[in-house]
Amino acid sequence: MDTKTKLECSDFNPDYWHGRCDDEEPGFARRWHQEVTPVKPGLPGVALLGFACHAGIVRNHGRAGAEAGPRAIRRALANVPLPGPATLYDAGDVFCNGDQLEAAQAAFSHSVSHLLANGHRVIGLGGGHEIALASFNGLLDACQAAGEAQPKIGIVNFDAHFDLRAGERGTSGTPFRQISERCAKDGVPFSYQCFGISRFANTASLFDKARALGVRWREDEHLTQADLADAKAELLDFIAGVDHLYLTICLDVLPPSLAPGVSAPSARGVEQAVLEALLDAAVASGKLKLFDLAELNPELDLDMRTARVAARLAARVAESWGRE
């Protein structure tokens, strides 16, 4: 089956999209499950694309189960109310067969590039944070295919970890180091800003690596409500220097009470209100082309808490895109 056919209809699963109907209510009272359809050619919208993979987490000695993350996010998203009519698509999932991580990443990249080339905004649903390499490669490929030889792509990562680890094989801990290598190979800038870094979850070697690569970061201890104005100014300054923005959220950046369903729960975390304020600022820049969520493990979740947070964040981005 070719990618075009796969993206347009074959992987759309209506079983994921069901929930409450409020037909008796006056006015607009529809929810995601009532608006999401297979991708339609010629009509750009917000397209969900799942990365059903935890091979990178397993390679990184983490807890398996995140391959079911995309399905859990859809389940939580299905019942979320919409503020008005929206063009929402589900482009299906890319699955990882066993340990064939690199093949899954290549397939996801190809799908992201295809969707972007057709005018869609893409929300990736993970899956492990190895999704980040696949997402970035898809965006860079799309930019290059459109004639941008050296696009300035900024990466904003909300994460307790740098994910700059070394290693011969890729894992959930290596994607941004691998992205830096792709950037060097293609002669494009590596622009990486990370919010939520924990100094108790990254070795001194990783901080050294971040400095050597010119990474900008703000630690979790300096991401409180009192720090929000400074953090937002820092974010906007970073965005001003790039042409396109890729934003990724590793759900372990949140407090464990909000996000217990991750491979490595945070010991502290960043308040959801702070994260959402920064997320809103990033979307309002008009440069955000691609957004993804990573590390949801439904096997470890409690009452779908993590899935519901992920769904809220996805819906928030989609709603903001819909207002542009």
Residue, then its C-alpha position, 0 to 999 in steps of 0.5 A: m500500500d502506498t503512503k498516499t493511500k495509507l494517509e488518506c483513508s486506510d489507517f483511519n480507525p472509526d473505533y477510536w472515535h466515539g463518545r457523548c453526543d449532545d444533539e439536544e443542546p441548542g447551538f454548536a455542541r459537537r466533540w472531536h469524535q464527531e468532527v474527525t475524519p480520514v485525511k481529505p486531499g485538497l482540504p488542509g486541516v489539523a492532522l493527527l499521526g500516531f507513532a506506536c513505538h516504544a523500541g527506543i524506550v526499551r533500548n534506553h532501559g525504560r519501561a515498555g508500554a508507550e506503543a499504546g500511547p496514540r490509541a490512549i490519547r485518541r480515546a481521551l481526545a474523542n470526547v473533548p468539546l470543540p469551540g466551533p466547526a473544525t477541519l480535523y483529520d486522523a492520518g492513522d499510525v506508524f507501527c514499529n515492528g519489534d526492534q525495527l526503530e529506524a524503519a519506523q522513524a523513517a516511515f513516520s518522517h515520510s508521513v509527516s513530510h507528506l502531510l506538511a507538503n499538502g498544507h496540513r498542520v501535524i500533531g504527532l502522538g507518541g510513543g517514545h520520545e524517539i518520535a522527535l528524530a522522526s518528526f524533525n526529519g519529516l519537517l526538514d525534508a518538507c522544507q528542503a523539498a519546497g526549495e529551502a536549502q538551509p531552513k532555520i528550524g527551531i526546536v522547543n522541547f518541554d522535558a526533564h531530560f536533554d535527550l542528547r545521549a551518545g550511543e551507536r544505536g538510537t534510543s528515546g534518550t538520543p533524538f536531539r543528538q541525532i538531530s544535531e548530527r543531521c543538521a551538521k550533515d545538511g549544513v543547517p543550524f541546530s537550534y534547540q531550546c529546552f524547558g523543564i530540565s532537571r539537574f537531578a535527571n541529567t549527568a554533568s556530561l550531558f550538560d557539557k554536551a548541551r553547552a558544546l552544541g549551543v543548546r539553550w535551557r531553563e531548569d524546572e526550578h526556574l519555571t514557576q508562575a513567578d518565572l513565567a514572564d522571563a521564560k516567555a520572553e526567553l521563548l519568544d527571543f528564541i522563536a524570533g531567530v527561526d523560520h519554522l518551529y517544531l515543538t515537542i512535549c515529553l510528558d515526564v516534564l509534568p508533576p507525577s500527580l498529573a502525569p504518572g503514566v510515563s516511563a520515568p515520572s518526574a520528581r518535581g515537574v513543571e506546573q501545567a499552567v506554566l507549560e500551557a502559557l508557554l505553549d500558547a505563546a509558541v502557537a501564537s508566533g505563527k511559526l509552529k508547523l509541527f507539534d508532538l507528545a511523547e512518552l505516554n504509557p497507558e499501562l502505567d497511567l492512573d484514571m487516564r490522568t496522563a492521557r487526559v492531559a495529553a489530549r488537553l494539550a493536543a486540543r489546545v494546539a489544534e484550537s489555536w491553529g484553527r483561529e489563525 
